[in-house]
Structures are given as C-alpha cells and as structure tokens.
Amino acid sequence: MNVLDYVREINELSASLLHSHREILARKDISRKLHLIQAIKLDLDKIAHALVEVKENSARAVLHDFFGGSRLNPTEICQRLANQHIYHLGFEIFEPMELVLYGIRHWIEKSRQALGVNMQIKECLRFPASPMFQERVGAYTEIMRIWLHVNDRLLMLELFDIHRPANTVIEAAPRLTHRNFHGLFRQDGTALDHEQRLASLFSDDEIWHHAFYVSTPRDVTNLHAELQALTAKNPKYSMPYNAPVHNRHDGSFHTKIVMRPPGESRRELEFVTEYQPQPRQGQ
C-alpha cells in the first residue's frame, strides 16, 4: 500500500467510525476526524511497542533495572515469580473499548497481508476496573485483557479505557507513525528505536506498568509488605494502594509500586496472581 492509499483509507475509516460511534466517542470528547485519526494511530503505536516489550524483554532485566541499588534483592524477587516472562504490559488507550478491537483486527490483517506473519487474537476478557483503581484515576474505567498469538508466543496486553476526555493527551502526543508490527518479527532482536519510542509513547501515561505473575496470594501479600518497607525508606518509590487489591470481576489479586527517579519518567510494576480465598474452618 502506497502512502496516498494509506492516507485515503485511514481518512475513510475514521469518517465512518466518527459517524457510527458518535455517542461513545463523545465521552472521550472526540468529535473531529483529526482527533480520531490521532487516537487510532497513538493506540496502535502503543500496542505495537507494548507487544515488542512483552515479547523481547525479561522479568529479570526489568526487575534489576527497577530495584537495582535499592534495599530489595531483584534476584530474590525473580525467584518468587511463576515464570521469567513479563506477564503483561498495561496502559491507557484513547479510543473507546468498542473501537480498539476493530482497529487491532484491521491492522493485524494488513500486517498479515504485507508480511505473511502468523498473528491473531486468541482471547479477550473485558471487565470493570477495581473501585480502588477508579478512585485512583477519578473516572469509571474498563479493562480489556487481550491475548495475541505471535508466531510461537502467546502475548498479553491489558488495555485501560478511562472514561474521560482524551483531546489534551492526543494533541500533546509524540509524532505518530503508522505501525504494522514489523518489530515483532525481526530475526535480529528488538525493533529499531524501541526503547526510545517506548519511553516517548508512555512518558505521560500515569498508569502504564509491567506486570509479573506470582504463584500465590501469599506472595502478593508478602511482596506488598516488603514494598511498603522500601517506600518508607526511599522517597523515589511509592505505592498507589495501602493494601493488595482483589478485583472480583476478574478474580485477580495484586499490588503495585511506582518509581519516580528525579528528572526521569515514572515507572510502575504490578505483582499479580489469581485470588483464591481460603475455605472457612470446618468447610
């Protein structure tokens, strides 16, 4: 597809979606075709680089970078993970949830045609964010977990649709480029400029995070206490929740920690598992 064909296609697609989904776009304060085009491009750019990050990076590298030089031992934390992969990357999207799956399917098909790749959506789970998260961001929020089969790997992203205007973020976003997921299929390592692009795309996203799966709820509880002790001694770390969070809509149990080094972008980690309440005495 040449540049003129691509420009024509995205303009036609955006005009159609703006007409057919006017009501749900209104909650994002998206009423102009230009803003919708920017939202679509920004979401796909974030999704493409988030997939590269989950595919190419490792729990060990992220944890050593995050906790290196602190009182916590990142190697010991790694030993409590169920595996050494990144479980998911979570971040805010700017299209309403009803549109983002349409866009992902559309651009996966274009990538398949252009590259002949094996990439498909395997499963989706959509549910409300926990009351604690919604209090944190000050708006009703839906989450969608999406599992994508990329060649021989199953990769998961966690998309957050926060019901609030998106125009100011869209207008301030870095210069956008059309993403067709080339970086997911390079044979010589991570996509070019991935780390720089990741930092640029997510620098203003206050909820983006790497998530790691731990084996039991006890691991989450113990890690929460250890992270609290760290934040009490080191001001560059903080925790958004006073206690681990159980989201009854998806059965997850997790805790989070944020790092804000002076002069650098914030980073956030999540440690999550499936919530399994213990049976009562005598049951």
N, C-alpha and C positions, 0 to 999 in steps of 0.2 A: 504494500500500500504506500503510495507516494504521499508527500506532505499535504498536498491540496485535497486528496481524497480523505485523509485522516481529519483534517480541519472541517471538511464538509460533513463527515459522518458524526463527529462529536457535536457539531452545531445542531444537526438534525435530531440527534438523540436527546440532547439537552432541552431543545424546544418541546419535544414530545413529552418528556418527563415533567417539565415545568407545568405543562397543561394538565396532564393526567394525575399529578400528585401535588396539586397546588396547596391543598389543605395541610398535609403533613409537612410540606416544605415551609409553611408559614411559621411553624413553631421554631424553626431554625432562622427565621427572618430572611429566608432566601426567596426572593421574588423576581430576581433578574437572571437572565440566561448566563451572563458572565459569571455571577457568583456560583451558580450551579456547576458550570464547567470547571471553575477553580476548585470547588468542593470535590468533584469526581476525580480530578487529577491528583489533588492532595491526598485523598483517601487511598487511591491506587498506588501512589508513590510510597506512602507509609506502609501499606500492606506488602508491597514488593520487598522493601528493605527489612521489614519485620520478619518475613519468611526467610530471607537470606540469613538474618541474625540467628533465628532458631535452628536453621539447617547447619550453619558453619561454626558458630561459637559453642563453647562448652561451659558447663556449670563451674568447673574448676577455674577457668580463666576469669569468668565474671566475678566469682566469689573472692578470688585473690585480689582482683582489682578493687573491689568494693571494700573489703575488710583489711587489706594489706596495711601493716603499720598500726593496726588497732590492737586492743587487748584480746580480741577474739581470734581464734586459730581457724583460718578458712579451710585448711585441710581436714580438721576435725569436723567442721560443718559438712563438708563434702561426704564424709563417711556416713552421715545420717540421711542422705538423700536416697530415694528408691532407685535412681539411676543417675548417670552423669550428663544426661541431656538437659537442655533448657526445656522445661515443661510447656511454657507458652510465653509469648510477649503480649502484654495488654496495653491498650491505648485508646484514645478518643477518636471517633470518626465524626465527620461533619455532614455527611448525608444521613437522612433518617434511615433507620434499620430496614425499612421496606424497600429501599433502593439499593443498599450496598450489595446485597447478594446478586441482584440483577447485574450490577456493574462488574462484580468479580467473575460471574459466569461468562459475561460478554467478553472480557479481556482475556480470560483463560482460553476461550475458543479462538480468539485472534492469535494468541501465543502458540496454540497448538498448530494452527494453520501455518504460521510463519516459521516455527522451529521444529515441528513434528515431535513435540515433547509429550511425555506421559504425566499429565497433571489434571487432577479432578477433585471436586468437593466430595468428601466421603460422608460427612455427618455435620449437622448443625444443632446447637442447643441454645434456645433463646429464653431468657428469664429476667425478672427484675433484679436490680442490684439490691444488696442488703440495705436495711434502713440506716445503718451506720455509714455506708458509703454515700447514700443520698444526702445524709446530713453533712457529710464532708464536702460535697460539691455544691450543695444548696439547690438541687434540682432533681426531679424524677429522672431515673436512669434505667435503661435497659442494657443488658449484656447479651452478646451472642458469642458463644464459642464455636469456632469453625475449624474442622479438621480437613486438611488438604493432603491428598496423596501426591507426593512429588517424587517421581521415579521410584526408588525403593524405600522412601521415608514417609512416615505419617507425621505431619507438622500441624501444630495447633496455634491459633491466634485467639485472643479474647478482645472483642470489639465493644466499646462503650458508646452508646448513643445517649448523650446527656441532653435533656430537653431544654435547651437554652439557645439564644441567638449565636450564630457562628460567624457572622459577617466580619467582625473585627479581626478574628483569628485568620480567616481566609485571606483578607486583604493584606495582613502582615506576614503571610507565609513566604518561605523562600521561593525563588524562581522554580516553576514546576516544569517537569519534563514528562513526556509520555513514557510509561513503563510497560514493558512487555515481558518482564520476568526473565530476561536474559541471564541475570546474575545467578539465578537458581540452577542453571545448567552449565555453568563454566566448568571445565575439566581441570583448571589450574588454580582452584581456590576461590576465595570470596570475590564478589563483584568489585570492579574497579570503583574507587572512591566511596566504598560502602560505609566505612566508619565515619568519614566526614559528613556524608549525606544523612546517616542515621542521627548524628548529633544535631544537624541543622533542622531536620524534619521534626524531631521530638523535643527540641530545646524549650518550647513554650507549652508542652503537654504536661500538665500538672499531675496526671495520673498514670503515665506510661511506666511500665515495670517489667522486669524479668521475673518469671515465676519458676519455682523449683518444687518438685513433688517429694514429700517426705512420707515415711512409711506409716506413721500412726498419729492420731490426735495428740498423744503424749509428747511426740517430737515437736509438734507445733507449740504446745503449752510450754515445754522446756525452753525452746528457742525464744519464745516471747519474753520469758523472764531474763534470759541472757542478753537479749537485745535491749531490754529496759535498763539493765545494769550498764550496758555500753553507753546508751544515750545520757544516762545520769552523769557520766564522767567525760564525755566527748561532745562538745556543742555542735559539731558538724553533722551529727546523726540525730534523727528524731523519729518518733513513731506516731502515725496518724490515729491509732486506736489504743485505748487503755487496756483492752483485753482482746484475746483472739476472737475472731468473728465467725459465727456459724450462719451461713446463708441457707435457710430452709428450702429455698426454691430450687437449688441445685445440689444440696447435700454437702457443700464444701465447708471446710474449716481451715482458717488461715490467719496469719499475722503478717504485718508489713513493716519495713523500715526504710526511711528516706535518708539519703546523704546529700548535703549541700556544701561542697567544698568552697571556700572563698574564691570568688572570681570564676567559678566553673558552673556548668549546668547541673541541675539536680538529677539524682538517680534514685530508683526505688526497687526494692526486692520484695518478693512475696514467697512465703513458705506455706504450702497448701497440701491438704490431704482430704480424704473423704471422711465426713463426720460419722462416727459410729457410736451412738450412745450406749453406755454400759447397762446391762439389764439390772433391774432392781433386785434387792435381796429377796430370795425366795422364789424368783421367777425362773 
